[in-house]
Amino acid sequence: MLGTLEHLIKQHPDYRLILVGHSLGGAVAALASLEFHAKGWGPQITTFGEPRVGNQALAEYIDEVFYDQNRGNASDRYRRVTHVDDLVPLLPLSEWGYTSHGEEIYISKFALPPENADLRLCEGHSDPQCISGAETTVSSLVSRLRRRAVVERFTRWWLKRKGVLNIPARFRVWELFFAHRDYFWRLGLCIPGGDPKGWHNTSGNPSLNFPYVDLFAAQRLIRFLAKDGRVYYGDAILTPGITNLAKATHARVIRGDLFGKHDVTDQIVEVRLLLAPLAREDVKTIRCLGLNYEQHAKESRMPLPKYPVLFYKPVTALTGPFDNIPVAAPAQQVEGLDYECELVAIIGKEARDVPESKALEYVLGYAVGNDVSHREWQLKRGGGQWALGKGFDGWAPFGPGGRSHLAKSLARPQGVGSGRSPPLWLNNGDVVEVSLEGVGTCTNKVEYAQSMPKL
């Protein structure tokens, strides 16, 4: 297989090598990933219910290869998904010298599918809040047994019992038929043979109803003009080691509702030009926060606001990652044209009264943007309303795409033209670059519009 794979990698250098495995297949993927890494192929691995593959030394070596020291946790190159009560990730037993490696993503919810709040990015090999510390109670066991008609009599028998089922997860062999299989038929990841048992047909039993969860939605969202002349949404294909979405030359086409049910298809098309990650018709509001970074407030010589400074930009301000920044005649009359590098959060569903703990559940992805501003119009000619100095057409370039997740902590670097001494204003022909690690760079040229004829 290696010879064929090596030939395909040379033939398609833009394709990313992805290994996916369940159960023993996960162990095979783990071991194969080490050889592929040694060959410089930069694989990405996702496993479900992966058993332990070796001793402490091997576990530490896997962590060394795939652990992200900068983030302090597992990188997106390895995702070892485990599920509460699944015994397989705890086998073979530690008494025999076997140890789990890191990179674990733990699903803590008994009744699937999970939500974001039910997922935990685990720390180390044996995080007690993950599969290593998982136990089960009578109530949790019964809640699952109730879903299987074939064991209803056993459920009725067990409900007559009292106490807690304290058998450690690694010895609950029956979970091979329940928790260990749940990754597939209840999460909706894979239904071999087109759902032959009708597991997803729950119309006759409302207690079995659950939504479909697509865990493989786009990780690197781009919107682009393809070589065939059509505009697509797609999941960018990047060369291993490349994170700048502006370097994407191919993408897998996304079909369906970007903000609802959609699929990343196997159709791969060539990118001619990257566009703004969202079309204007898919954007309802551009909501902005001002002075929300302490260092930016200091360089702007403004006090930290007691309440958030909220302003809006019109949809006509949106433009692509490589489009020119048009400067209308009124904005050319006086100096003050400036730039601001911003983190852009793309909200994926309607939100109202959302607590901070659940805020990230509403974020579809992240991009980088340039909050083009004219300080004279923003602070002096706008009547106290910032939007007038920030909302000219084409003054919200963003992209080059959207990543579904970023590092947990981000800091916007201070550094705007108005914060320098003397101020450094933008002029006709200047080129501005704003970048966000893991997303990429927007590169835009300032272009003064021709003066309108006076009547």
N, C-alpha and C positions, 0 to 999 in steps of 0.2 A: 504493500500500500504506500510506503514512504516514497518510492520512486514515482508513482503516479501523482502523489500529492505535491512533490517537489516540482514536477513538470507543470502542474496546474498553477502553482504559485508564481512561477516564472512567466507563465502565459497570461495570468491575470494579476499583475502586481497591485492593483487598486482594491482587490477583494480582501476582506478581513477573514482570518482563519478563526472560526468559532467552533468550540467543542461543547456539546450538550450531552449529558448522561444522567440516567436515573438508576438508583440502586447500584448494582455491580458495574453497570455502564458508567456511573459516576466515578468509580474507582479507576476504571480504564482511562477515562478522560483525564483524571488527575495525573496518572503516571505518564500518559502520552504528552500532556502539556509540558512536562519537564524536558522531554526530548525535543519537542517542537521549539521550546524556548532556547535550548542550547543551539539549535540550528538558526536562531535569529528570526524566527517567523512571527514572534510576538502574538501568540494565541490569546483569545478571550475564552474563558471557561465558565459555564454555568452547570451546576449539578444539583440534583434533587434526591435527598435521602442517600447521600454518598456515605458508604461505610468507611471506617478507619483503614488507611492504606499502609501504615507502617509504624515505626517506633518514634520516639521523641526526636531523634536526630533527623529523620526524614520529614517530620512535621515542621521542624524549625527551618529546614532547607526550603520547603514549599513556601513558608511564610517569607523567607528572605527573598525569594524570587518574585513573589506577587504582592508583598506587603508594601503599602505606600507610606514611607516615612514622613513625607510632608503633611499628609492628612492625619496621620496617627491612627489609621484604621485600614481595613481592606480596600484595595483599589477596585475599580470597575472591571479589572482584567480577570478577576476570579470571584464568582458568587456561589458559595456553597449554601444552598437553601435547605433548611430543615423545618420540620413541622412538629408541633407539640404532640407527644406520645409516640412518635415514630421511633422505634427501637433501633433501626438499622444504623443510623449515624453513631450509635454507641457500641457497635460491634466491629471487629472482635473485641473482647473484653480487655479492659486496662490491666487486669491481673495477668494477662498473657503478654504484656509489653506493648500493646497498641495504644496510640495516642491520636486524637483528632488534630488536624491543622486548623489554622484560623480562617479568615475570610467568610465567616458564617453570617447568613441572614436568616433570622429565626422568625417563624410564623407562630404566634402565641394563641391564636384564636381556634377554638375547637370546631365551631360551626363555620365552615368555609362558604364563600371565598372571603379572604381578609380585606381589610382596609389599611390605609397607611399607618394608622395608629396601632395596628396589630403586628407590624413588622419591627424587628429590632436588628440593628447592625451591631453584631456582637464583638466583644473584645477578647483577644487571645484565643487559647485553645479550649478553655473550659469555663466560659462565662456562666456563673450560676443562674443568671436570668435568661439563659438560652437552653438549648436541648440538654446540656449536661445537668441542669437543675430541674428538668421537667418531671413532674409527677402527675398523677391523675386522681380524681375523686370519683365517688359513686355517681354524683350528679353529672359530671362531665362525661363519664363513660355512658351513662344511660341516655344522655342527650344525643349521642351518636348512634347508639343501638336502636333508638326509636326510629331512626331513618332507614333501617334495614328490615323489611317485612319478614325476612327469613328467620330473624332472631327475636320476634315479638314475644314468644313464649319465655325465652330466656330473660327478656327485659322484665316481664311480669314477675318472674321468680326472683330476680335480683332486687326489685323494688321492695320486696318484703324483708330484705336484709337491712341491717343497720350498720353504721360505722363507715370507715373510709377504706378504700382499696389502696393499700400502701405498697403494692408490689412495684419495685423500681421499673422505670420505663424500659430498661434494656432487657427485662425478663417478660414483658407482656407480648408474647409471641403472636397472639391473635391480632395485634395491630398491623401485622404484615398484610392483612386483608382490609384494614381500615385506614389508619393514619398514613401508612407507607404508600398506599395506593392513591390517597387523596390528592397528591400533587397533580395527578392526571385527570381523573374523571370528574372531580368536584371543582378543581381550579379551572378546568376548561383548557388546559394546556395542550392536551393531546387525547384524542378519542380514536384509538385504532379501529379500523373497519367501519368508520362512520357511525359510531355509537350503536353497536349491534344490540345491546341490552336495553336501550331506551332509557339510560340513566338520566339524560337531560330532559326527558319528556315527563314533566312533573304536573301536568294539568289535572291529573286525577288525585293528587295528594298535595294540597296547599302547603303542608308542613315541610315539603321538600323543595319549595321554590327558593331559588337563589339566583342572583344575577350572574351573567357571564363576565369574567374578568380576563382581560388581555394583558398579561404581564410583558408581552413583547411588543408594546407600542414603540413608536420611533424614539430612539435614544439621541439621535442627531438630526433634528428636524431642519429641513431646508425647503425653500420654495425657489423654483428655478425655471429658466427657459431652456428647454432641451434642444439637442441638435435636430430633432424632428419638427421644430417650430412650435411645439406645444408647451404650455406651462403646467408644471406638476408640483405637488407636495411630495417630498421624499425623505427617506432615511439615508443620510450621506454615508458613502463608503469611503473610508480613509485608509491610507497606508499605515501599517503598524508603526506606532511611535508618533504619528501626526495627530494633533488635537485641533488645529486651526481649521474650522469648517470652510474657510475661504479657499482651502486647497482641494476641496472635493471636486472630482472630475466625473464621478458616477454616483448614482443613488438608486435605491429600491423605491419604486413608486408606492405611494400611500393611496388607498382607495377608501371611500366612505366619508363619514362626518369627522373632521379633525377634532371637534369638541365633543364627540360622542363615540359611537361604535365605528371603528375604522381598523383597517388591516394594513400591515406592511407586506406587500406582495413580493413575489420572486422576480417580478419584471424589473430589469435593470436598464436604465437609460443613461445616456451621456449628457453631462451638464455643459451647456454653452455659456450661460450667464446666471449668476446668483441674483435673486430678487429679494425684496424685503421678506422676512420669514412669514409674515401674514399679509394677505391681500387686504386692501382697504375695506372691502365688503365684509370681511371677517372680524373687523375691529369696531367695537362700539364706542369705546372711550379710551382716551390717553390721559391717564391720571398721574400726576407728578408730585413728588415731595421735594420741597426746598429746604436747604440747610439741615438736612437730616444726618450729615456727617460733621463731627466736631471740627476736624481740621479744615474742612471747606468753609465753615462759618468763620473760623479764625482768619483764614487768608482773605475772606471777603470783608473782614473788619465789621462783622455783624454779630450781635449777641445770639447765643443759643436760644431758639424760640421755646416758650413755655408750652405752646400748643403747635401741632404740625402745620407747616406752611404748605397748603394744598393748592395746586393750580392745574389747569387743563391745557392741552394742546388740541387743535382741531385735527380731524383725520387727514385733512389735506397736507398736514405737516409731515406725514409719514413718507419715507422714501427708502431706497435700497442701500445696501452696504457700500456700493461703489458709485452711486449717482453723485452728480455735482450738487453743491449747495447753492441754490439760486438766491441772490441778494437783490431784493426789489429796490426801486429807486428811492423810496423814503428812507430805507436803511443805509443808503450810501451817503446821505447828506452829512453825517457826522460820525466820528470814530466811535467804536464801542463794540464791534463784532467780536464775539468770543465763542469758546468751545467748552464743553463739559463732558467728561467721560462718565457714563452712567451704567449701572446694572439695570437691565430691563427684565421685569418679571411678567410673564405671559399668563394671565389668569384664565383657567380652562373651563370654569363653570360659574354660574351665578352665586354670589356670596353676599350674605347679610348677617350682621351680628355674629361674626365668626370669632371664637376665642383664639388667643395666640397659640395655644397648644395644637390647634387644628388648621392653622393658617396655610401651612405648606401643602395640605391636601387639595387646595384649590389652585395650585400653581402647575400649569402645563409644562413650562420650561423657562429657560433663562437665555437672554441674549445680551449683547453690548450695544449701547446707543450713544449718540452724540446729541446732547441737549444744546443745540446751537442757540445762542442768546445774543441780544443786542442790549448792552447795559444802559445805554442812554434811553432807549424805548422801554426797557424793563423798569428802571428805577426813577426816571424823571418825566418821561412823556406818556407813561401808561396810566396815570391817575391812581397809582397805588396797586394796579393789577399787573402782575408779572406776565400774564399770558400774552399781552400785547407785544412784549419784547422777545417772546420765545415761540410765538405761534405762526410766523410767516410760513408760506408754502415751502415744503421741502426742508424744514428745519428740525426734523426728527429722523435722521437716518439711523437705521438699526439693522442688526444681523450679526455676522453673516449667516447665522442660523440660530436654532434654539436647542440647548442641551436640556435633557430631562432632569439632570441633577448636577450639582456642583459641590465644592467643598463646603463644610458646615459653616465656616467663618470666612467672611469676605470683607475687605476694606477698600473703600473708594479712595484712591490716592488723591491728595490735594494737588493742585496744579492747574490753574486757569490763567488766561492772559491778564485778567483784571487784578489778579493777586500778585503780579510782579511789579517791580519798581525800576523803571517806569513801566506802565501797562504795555503788554504786547498784544496788539489787536490784530485780527485777521484782515487780510486785504485780498483783492482780486488776484486769482491765480495760486493762492496758497493751498497747500495740500495738508489735510488734517487726518491723523490716524488715532483711533481709540481702540483699545484692546482689552480683552478679558480672558484670563487663563482658562483653558479648557473649552472656550467657545471660538475665539478667533479675533480678527481685526476688521474694522470698517475703515475704508480709505476713501475720503471724499475731497473733491477740489472745489474751492470757493469760486463762484462765477457770478460776476456782476451782470444783472439784467440790463439790456439796452434801455436808455431813457425813452419814456413814452412821449410821443409828439404832443405839444401843447395846442389846444384848440382855442 
